Amino acid sequence: MAKVMIMDTILRDAHQSHAATRMRTEQMLPALEALDDVGYYSLEGWGGATFDTCMRFLNEDPWERLRTLRKYLKKTPIQMLLRGQNLLGYRNYADDLVDKMVEKCYENGIGVIRVFDALNDPRNLEASMKAIKKYGGQLRASDPKRGICEAAISYTSGPSYTMEYFVDLAKTYESMGADNICIKDMANLLLPFDAYELVTALRKALRPETKIHLHTHNTTGTGDMVNLMAIRAGVDIVDTALSPLGNGTSQPATEPLVATLRGTEYDTGIDLEKLIPIAEHFKKVAAELEKEGSLNPKVRQVDVNTLIYQVPGGMLSNLMNQLKKAGKEDKLPEVLAEVPNVRRDCGYPPLVTPSSQIVGTQAVMNVIMGERYKQVPKETRDLFAGKYGRVPMPVNEEVAEKVLKGEKRITYRPADDLEPEYEKLKAEVLEKGYYTQEEDVLSYASFPEVAEKFFKWRKAKNEGIDTDLAKSGVYPV
């Protein structure tokens, strides 16, 4: 049995889960060299919501953050999360943009790309995995630890989610070129004995050289047990987060697992003494985030509602916010009861971005309106129309008829309808006077309004305009 490897999420998912992704690059810098010296398999530092929040809330260029991380993380690969054809945004992007995004991710410092699709539709990973293999292959020629393609299965439960389903999906991803297969348990729904069974089945079905990587959270309080049972079954890599931002809606804490495995056949090889000063630094960062209101202590608590309603922590927060804005906070129990009904109507999609937002918002509307599907957002129609991809089970045809109102459904890969768009978007950025690098086009493509506002702030700052004035949103002509 080889030692168990760890990916620490302290630079990405830990603060995305606990503090709405508000950790700033300057708060990471003092710990980067020490993190690089720990001996992690990788450090997750980019992708997910970091791309959006850097520009939207922190006035940071996400690409500059990545380059900074790479400057200090010389031995440890930087890992990122990519949403397949959705890239780092929330819509399907044309294949030329997918190719360019992957190229620039590797070029700017990414070592491992974890790619997933919210519906587990392999067609939505074709373009991204092809690009990952192309550009990643070039990297691996000089650095075997970088250029890794990790395809993730969005783990959930429901009538179609059998052991055979997950194994077949893993074998499909492996055949598409995945070096690693990740079990992505975003809601901490995978229970310990199920984890043992699933990892055992995958270990038997996959090639010996294909690594199995487990990602779970500790929302329901089972995360440590899930990791331990998966390790006993032969998992290669597990995700943890240093204790100041570990547990609760984040990943299980790193230090207890390192201590538990020390001296056993699964020993991580990580020196616990090296983690202590790093954890002390991030305790201060966590305190700063809590003081500024980004981190709510409640996210560190165990919440069994996730097991009952199968609603991820972030989705639950969104539901509560939507009801609060509508003055209907007392309707939360009804909405939680409606979520499984909407999910069943939609064909049992996994509840992960963007399907979690679609299902959750529709459940809120159904309850508030007092009539199911009286009001239907475009995203719900697109899900029923197949524009997000193929759902795991047939949709409720009666509901589909009410939602679509005669709109045509598609059964092919949604991105086949998209024309190349990189050059068009580049022309727009150039015309507006914001172009400084190719990466600006990708930022603009992902979040046009957010990126444009950031570009204005950056231009004002770089031209010597008072930064307080720039931050106010007032830009001199």
C-alpha positions as CSV (number, residue, x, y, z in Angstrom):
1,M,0.0,0.0,0.0
2,A,1.5,3.3,-1.1
3,K,1.3,6.3,1.4
4,V,-1.9,8.3,1.3
5,M,-1.5,11.6,-0.4
6,I,-3.3,14.8,0.6
7,M,-4.6,17.8,-1.4
8,D,-5.1,20.7,1.0
9,T,-7.9,23.1,0.1
10,I,-6.8,26.0,2.3
11,L,-6.2,28.3,-0.6
12,R,-9.5,27.7,-2.4
13,D,-12.4,25.5,-1.3
14,A,-11.7,25.9,2.4
15,H,-12.4,29.7,2.3
16,Q,-15.0,29.3,-0.4
17,S,-16.9,27.0,1.9
18,H,-16.4,29.1,5.1
19,A,-16.0,32.6,3.9
20,A,-17.6,33.0,0.5
21,T,-14.1,32.9,-1.1
22,R,-13.0,36.2,0.4
23,M,-9.4,35.3,1.3
24,R,-7.1,37.8,-0.4
25,T,-3.8,36.9,-2.0
26,E,-1.9,39.1,0.5
27,Q,-3.4,36.9,3.3
28,M,-2.0,33.8,1.6
29,L,1.5,35.1,0.9
30,P,3.1,34.6,4.3
31,A,2.3,30.9,4.3
32,L,3.1,29.9,0.8
33,E,6.7,28.8,1.1
34,A,5.9,26.8,4.2
35,L,2.9,25.2,2.5
36,D,5.2,24.3,-0.4
37,D,7.5,22.5,2.0
38,V,4.9,20.2,3.6
39,G,4.8,17.5,0.9
40,Y,1.2,17.7,-0.3
41,Y,0.2,15.9,-3.5
42,S,-1.2,19.3,-4.5
43,L,-2.6,22.6,-3.2
44,E,-6.0,23.7,-4.5
45,G,-5.6,27.4,-5.1
46,W,-7.7,28.4,-8.1
47,G,-10.9,27.8,-10.1
48,G,-14.3,27.4,-8.6
49,A,-15.6,30.7,-7.3
50,T,-12.2,32.3,-6.9
51,F,-12.2,33.6,-10.4
52,D,-15.5,35.5,-9.9
53,T,-14.8,36.8,-6.4
54,C,-11.3,38.1,-7.1
55,M,-12.7,40.6,-9.6
56,R,-16.2,41.1,-8.1
57,F,-15.3,41.7,-4.4
58,L,-11.5,41.9,-4.0
59,N,-10.3,44.0,-6.9
60,E,-7.8,41.3,-7.8
61,D,-6.8,39.9,-11.2
62,P,-7.4,36.2,-10.8
63,W,-4.6,35.5,-13.3
64,E,-2.2,37.6,-11.3
65,R,-3.1,35.6,-8.2
66,L,-2.4,32.4,-10.1
67,R,1.0,33.7,-11.2
68,T,1.8,34.7,-7.7
69,L,1.0,31.3,-6.3
70,R,3.1,29.7,-8.9
71,K,6.0,32.0,-8.0
72,Y,6.1,30.7,-4.4
73,L,4.8,27.1,-4.9
74,K,7.8,25.7,-6.7
75,K,7.6,22.1,-5.6
76,T,3.8,21.5,-5.1
77,P,1.4,21.5,-8.0
78,I,-1.4,24.0,-7.9
79,Q,-4.8,22.3,-8.5
80,M,-7.9,24.0,-9.8
81,L,-11.6,23.2,-10.3
82,L,-13.0,23.6,-13.8
83,R,-16.7,23.2,-14.6
84,G,-16.3,21.4,-17.9
85,Q,-18.0,23.3,-20.8
86,N,-19.1,25.9,-18.2
87,L,-15.4,26.7,-17.5
88,L,-15.3,29.1,-14.6
89,G,-18.7,30.7,-15.3
90,Y,-22.3,29.5,-15.4
91,R,-23.1,29.0,-19.1
92,N,-21.8,26.7,-21.9
93,Y,-18.9,28.3,-23.7
94,A,-17.7,27.5,-27.3
95,D,-15.0,25.0,-27.8
96,D,-12.4,27.6,-28.9
97,L,-12.9,29.4,-25.5
98,V,-12.5,26.1,-23.7
99,D,-9.3,25.3,-25.4
100,K,-7.9,28.8,-24.8
101,M,-8.9,28.7,-21.1
102,V,-7.1,25.4,-20.5
103,E,-4.0,26.6,-22.4
104,K,-3.8,29.8,-20.2
105,C,-4.5,27.9,-17.0
106,Y,-1.4,25.7,-17.5
107,E,0.6,28.5,-18.9
108,N,0.1,30.6,-15.8
109,G,0.9,27.9,-13.3
110,I,-1.8,25.3,-12.9
111,G,-0.5,21.7,-12.4
112,V,-3.6,19.6,-11.9
113,I,-7.1,20.4,-13.4
114,R,-10.1,18.7,-11.7
115,V,-12.9,18.9,-14.3
116,F,-16.5,18.0,-13.7
117,D,-20.0,18.4,-15.2
118,A,-23.0,19.2,-13.0
119,L,-25.1,16.5,-14.8
120,N,-22.3,13.9,-15.1
121,D,-22.7,14.1,-18.9
122,P,-19.4,13.0,-20.5
123,R,-20.3,15.0,-23.6
124,N,-19.8,18.2,-21.6
125,L,-16.3,17.2,-20.7
126,E,-15.1,16.3,-24.2
127,A,-13.7,19.6,-25.2
128,S,-12.1,20.4,-21.8
129,M,-10.5,17.0,-21.4
130,K,-9.2,17.1,-24.9
131,A,-7.5,20.4,-24.2
132,I,-6.2,19.2,-20.8
133,K,-4.6,16.2,-22.4
134,K,-3.1,18.4,-25.2
135,Y,-1.6,21.2,-23.1
136,G,-1.1,19.0,-20.0
137,G,0.8,16.5,-22.0
138,Q,3.3,19.1,-23.0
139,L,3.9,20.0,-19.4
140,R,4.3,16.4,-18.2
141,A,7.1,15.9,-20.6
142,S,9.2,18.2,-18.4
143,D,7.4,17.8,-15.0
144,P,5.6,14.5,-14.3
145,K,3.7,16.1,-11.4
146,R,2.1,18.7,-13.5
147,G,-0.3,18.5,-16.5
148,I,-2.6,16.1,-14.7
149,C,-6.1,15.5,-15.9
150,E,-8.5,14.7,-13.1
151,A,-12.1,13.9,-14.1
152,A,-14.6,14.2,-11.3
153,I,-17.9,12.3,-10.7
154,S,-20.5,14.5,-9.0
155,Y,-21.6,12.2,-6.2
156,T,-25.3,12.2,-5.2
157,S,-28.1,9.7,-4.4
158,G,-31.3,8.8,-6.3
159,P,-32.8,5.9,-8.2
160,S,-30.2,5.9,-11.0
161,Y,-27.2,6.4,-8.8
162,T,-26.1,2.8,-8.4
163,M,-22.6,1.4,-7.9
164,E,-22.7,0.3,-11.5
165,Y,-23.6,3.9,-12.6
166,F,-20.5,5.3,-10.8
167,V,-18.2,2.6,-12.0
168,D,-19.3,2.9,-15.6
169,L,-18.9,6.7,-15.5
170,A,-15.4,6.4,-14.0
171,K,-14.4,3.9,-16.8
172,T,-15.8,6.3,-19.4
173,Y,-13.7,9.2,-18.0
174,E,-10.7,7.0,-17.8
175,S,-11.2,6.0,-21.5
176,M,-11.4,9.8,-22.3
177,G,-7.9,10.3,-20.9
178,A,-8.3,10.9,-17.2
179,D,-5.2,10.3,-15.1
180,N,-7.2,10.6,-11.9
181,I,-10.8,9.8,-11.1
182,C,-12.3,12.0,-8.3
183,I,-15.3,11.2,-6.3
184,K,-16.7,14.7,-5.8
185,D,-19.0,14.5,-2.7
186,M,-19.9,18.2,-2.6
187,A,-22.8,17.8,-0.1
188,N,-21.2,15.2,2.3
189,L,-23.8,12.7,1.3
190,L,-21.4,9.8,0.9
191,L,-21.5,7.8,4.0
192,P,-18.5,5.8,5.4
193,F,-19.4,2.3,4.5
194,D,-20.7,3.4,1.0
195,A,-17.3,5.1,0.5
196,Y,-15.5,1.8,1.3
197,E,-17.8,0.0,-1.2
198,L,-17.4,2.6,-3.9
199,V,-13.6,2.9,-3.7
200,T,-13.3,-0.9,-3.6
201,A,-15.4,-1.1,-6.8
202,L,-13.4,1.6,-8.6
203,R,-10.1,0.1,-7.5
204,K,-11.1,-3.2,-9.2
205,A,-12.5,-1.6,-12.3
206,L,-9.8,1.0,-13.1
207,R,-6.3,0.6,-14.3
208,P,-3.7,0.3,-11.6
209,E,-2.0,3.6,-12.6
210,T,-5.3,5.6,-12.4
211,K,-5.4,7.4,-9.1
212,I,-8.6,7.6,-7.1
213,H,-9.1,10.9,-5.4
214,L,-11.8,11.6,-2.8
215,H,-13.3,15.0,-2.2
216,T,-15.8,15.4,0.6
217,H,-16.9,18.0,3.2
218,N,-17.7,17.6,6.8
219,T,-21.1,19.3,6.7
220,T,-22.9,16.4,8.3
221,G,-20.1,15.4,10.6
222,T,-19.2,12.2,8.7
223,G,-16.2,13.5,6.7
224,D,-13.4,12.1,8.8
225,M,-15.0,8.6,8.8
226,V,-15.6,8.8,5.1
227,N,-12.0,9.6,4.4
228,L,-10.7,6.8,6.8
229,M,-13.0,4.2,5.2
230,A,-11.9,5.2,1.7
231,I,-8.3,5.0,2.7
232,R,-8.9,1.5,4.0
233,A,-10.4,0.6,0.7
234,G,-7.4,1.9,-1.3
235,V,-8.0,5.5,-2.2
236,D,-4.9,7.3,-3.3
237,I,-5.6,10.9,-2.5
238,V,-8.0,12.7,-0.1
239,D,-8.9,16.3,0.3
240,T,-8.5,18.1,3.6
241,A,-8.3,21.6,4.9
242,L,-6.0,23.0,7.6
243,S,-8.0,23.2,10.8
244,P,-8.5,27.0,11.0
245,L,-10.8,26.7,7.9
246,G,-11.5,23.0,8.1
247,N,-14.6,21.0,9.1
248,G,-18.2,22.1,8.9
249,T,-19.1,23.0,5.3
250,S,-15.4,22.8,4.5
251,Q,-13.3,19.6,4.2
252,P,-12.3,17.5,7.2
253,A,-9.3,19.0,8.9
254,T,-5.8,18.1,7.8
255,E,-3.9,17.7,11.1
256,P,-6.1,15.0,12.7
257,L,-5.9,12.8,9.6
258,V,-2.1,13.2,9.4
259,A,-1.8,12.3,13.1
260,T,-4.2,9.3,12.7
261,L,-2.3,7.8,9.8
262,R,1.2,8.4,11.2
263,G,3.2,5.2,11.7
264,T,0.6,3.1,9.9
265,E,0.9,1.6,6.4
266,Y,-1.1,4.6,5.2
267,D,1.3,7.2,6.7
268,T,1.1,10.4,4.6
269,G,4.7,11.2,5.2
270,I,3.7,14.7,6.3
271,D,5.4,16.1,9.5
272,L,2.7,17.4,11.8
273,E,5.2,19.9,13.3
274,K,5.4,21.7,9.9
275,L,1.6,22.2,9.9
276,I,1.4,23.9,13.3
277,P,2.9,27.3,12.3
278,I,1.0,27.4,9.1
279,A,-2.2,26.7,11.0
280,E,-1.3,29.6,13.4
281,H,-1.1,31.9,10.4
282,F,-4.5,30.9,9.0
283,K,-6.1,31.2,12.5
284,K,-5.3,34.9,12.2
285,V,-6.7,35.0,8.6
286,A,-9.9,33.3,9.8
287,A,-10.2,35.8,12.6
288,E,-9.8,38.6,10.0
289,L,-12.5,37.1,7.8
290,E,-14.8,36.7,10.7
291,K,-14.3,40.3,11.8
292,E,-15.1,41.7,8.4
293,G,-18.3,39.6,8.2
294,S,-17.2,37.1,5.5
295,L,-17.0,34.1,7.8
296,N,-20.1,33.1,9.8
297,P,-19.2,30.7,12.7
298,K,-22.3,28.7,12.0
299,V,-20.7,27.1,8.9
300,R,-18.4,25.2,11.3
301,Q,-21.3,23.4,12.9
302,V,-22.6,20.0,12.0
303,D,-25.9,20.2,10.1
304,V,-27.9,16.9,9.7
305,N,-30.4,18.7,7.4
306,T,-28.0,17.9,4.6
307,L,-28.5,14.2,5.1
308,I,-32.3,14.6,5.4
309,Y,-32.9,17.0,2.5
310,Q,-29.7,16.3,0.5
311,V,-29.2,20.1,0.1
312,P,-25.5,21.3,0.0
313,G,-24.6,24.0,2.5
314,G,-24.2,26.7,-0.1
315,M,-27.5,25.8,-1.7
316,L,-29.2,26.0,1.7
317,S,-27.7,29.5,2.2
318,N,-29.1,30.6,-1.2
319,L,-32.5,29.3,-0.4
320,M,-32.6,31.2,2.9
321,N,-31.4,34.4,1.2
322,Q,-34.0,34.2,-1.5
323,L,-36.8,33.7,1.1
324,K,-35.5,36.5,3.2
325,K,-35.6,38.9,0.2
326,A,-39.2,37.8,-0.4
327,G,-40.1,38.2,3.3
328,K,-41.0,34.5,3.4
329,E,-38.4,33.1,5.7
330,D,-41.1,31.0,7.5
331,K,-41.5,29.0,4.3
332,L,-38.1,27.3,4.5
333,P,-39.5,23.9,5.6
334,E,-41.9,23.9,2.7
335,V,-39.1,24.8,0.3
336,L,-36.9,22.1,1.6
337,A,-39.7,19.6,1.1
338,E,-40.2,20.9,-2.4
339,V,-36.6,20.6,-3.5
340,P,-36.7,16.8,-3.9
341,N,-39.9,17.1,-5.9
342,V,-38.4,19.6,-8.3
343,R,-35.2,17.5,-8.6
344,R,-37.4,14.4,-9.4
345,D,-39.3,16.4,-12.1
346,C,-36.0,17.5,-13.6
347,G,-34.6,14.0,-13.9
348,Y,-32.6,13.7,-10.7
349,P,-29.6,16.0,-11.5
350,P,-26.8,16.1,-8.9
351,L,-27.2,19.2,-6.8
352,V,-24.0,21.1,-7.7
353,T,-23.5,24.4,-9.6
354,P,-25.4,25.3,-11.7
355,S,-28.1,22.6,-11.3
356,S,-28.4,23.2,-7.5
357,Q,-29.2,26.9,-8.1
358,I,-31.8,26.0,-10.8
359,V,-33.6,23.4,-8.7
360,G,-33.4,25.5,-5.5
361,T,-34.7,28.7,-7.2
362,Q,-37.6,26.8,-8.8
363,A,-38.5,25.2,-5.5
364,V,-38.6,28.7,-3.9
365,M,-40.8,30.0,-6.7
366,N,-43.2,27.0,-6.5
367,V,-43.7,27.7,-2.8
368,I,-44.0,31.5,-2.9
369,M,-46.3,31.5,-5.9
370,G,-48.6,28.9,-4.3
371,E,-48.7,27.0,-7.6
372,R,-46.0,24.6,-9.0
373,Y,-44.3,26.0,-12.1
374,K,-46.5,29.0,-12.4
375,Q,-43.3,31.1,-12.8
376,V,-40.4,29.5,-14.5
377,P,-36.9,31.1,-15.0
378,K,-35.1,30.6,-18.3
379,E,-32.6,28.3,-16.5
380,T,-35.3,25.8,-15.6
381,R,-36.6,25.8,-19.2
382,D,-33.1,25.3,-20.5
383,L,-32.6,22.3,-18.1
384,F,-35.8,20.7,-19.3
385,A,-34.8,21.5,-22.9
386,G,-31.5,19.7,-22.7
387,K,-29.4,22.8,-23.0
388,Y,-27.3,21.9,-19.9
389,G,-26.8,18.3,-21.1
390,R,-28.4,14.9,-20.5
391,V,-30.0,14.4,-17.1
392,P,-29.6,11.0,-15.5
393,M,-33.2,10.0,-15.6
394,P,-36.3,10.9,-17.7
395,V,-37.9,14.2,-16.7
396,N,-41.6,14.5,-15.6
397,E,-43.3,14.9,-19.0
398,E,-46.3,16.6,-17.6
399,V,-44.1,19.2,-16.0
400,A,-41.9,19.5,-19.1
401,E,-44.9,20.3,-21.2
402,K,-46.0,23.1,-18.8
403,V,-42.4,24.4,-18.5
404,L,-41.4,24.3,-22.2
405,K,-44.7,25.4,-23.8
406,G,-43.7,23.8,-27.1
407,E,-40.0,24.8,-27.0
408,K,-37.9,22.2,-28.8
409,R,-35.7,19.8,-26.8
410,I,-32.2,18.9,-27.9
411,T,-30.5,15.5,-27.5
412,Y,-27.1,16.3,-28.8
413,R,-24.1,17.9,-27.1
414,P,-25.3,21.5,-26.2
415,A,-22.0,23.1,-27.2
416,D,-22.5,21.9,-30.8
417,D,-24.9,24.9,-31.2
418,L,-22.2,27.4,-30.3
419,E,-20.1,29.3,-32.8
420,P,-16.5,30.1,-32.0
421,E,-16.4,33.2,-29.8
422,Y,-12.9,34.0,-28.7
423,E,-11.9,36.4,-31.5
424,K,-15.3,38.3,-31.2
425,L,-14.9,38.8,-27.5
426,K,-11.2,39.8,-27.9
427,A,-12.4,42.5,-30.4
428,E,-14.9,43.8,-27.8
429,V,-12.2,44.0,-25.1
430,L,-9.9,45.8,-27.5
431,E,-12.6,48.2,-28.6
432,K,-13.4,49.2,-25.0
433,G,-9.7,49.8,-24.3
434,Y,-9.3,47.2,-21.6
435,Y,-7.0,44.7,-23.3
436,T,-3.7,44.2,-21.5
437,Q,-3.3,40.4,-21.9
438,E,-5.0,37.5,-23.6
439,E,-6.2,36.4,-20.2
440,D,-8.4,39.6,-20.1
441,V,-10.6,38.1,-22.8
442,L,-11.2,35.0,-20.8
443,S,-12.1,37.1,-17.7
444,Y,-14.5,39.1,-19.8
445,A,-16.0,35.9,-21.4
446,S,-16.6,34.4,-18.0
447,F,-18.2,37.5,-16.3
448,P,-18.6,40.4,-18.7
449,E,-20.2,42.9,-16.3
450,V,-17.9,42.0,-13.4
451,A,-14.8,42.0,-15.5
452,E,-15.6,45.3,-17.1
453,K,-16.1,46.9,-13.8
454,F,-12.8,45.5,-12.6
455,F,-11.0,46.6,-15.8
456,K,-12.3,50.2,-15.2
457,W,-10.9,50.1,-11.6
458,R,-7.6,48.6,-12.8
459,K,-7.2,51.2,-15.5
460,A,-7.9,54.1,-13.1
461,K,-5.5,52.6,-10.6
462,N,-2.7,52.1,-13.2
463,E,-3.1,55.6,-14.6
464,G,-2.5,57.1,-11.2
465,I,-6.0,58.0,-10.3
466,D,-6.9,58.2,-6.6
467,T,-7.7,54.6,-5.7
468,D,-10.4,55.6,-3.2
469,L,-12.1,57.4,-6.1
470,A,-11.6,54.4,-8.3
471,K,-13.1,52.1,-5.6
472,S,-16.2,54.3,-5.3
473,G,-17.2,53.4,-8.9
474,V,-16.6,57.0,-10.2
475,Y,-14.2,57.0,-13.1
476,P,-12.8,60.2,-14.6
477,V,-13.5,60.8,-18.3
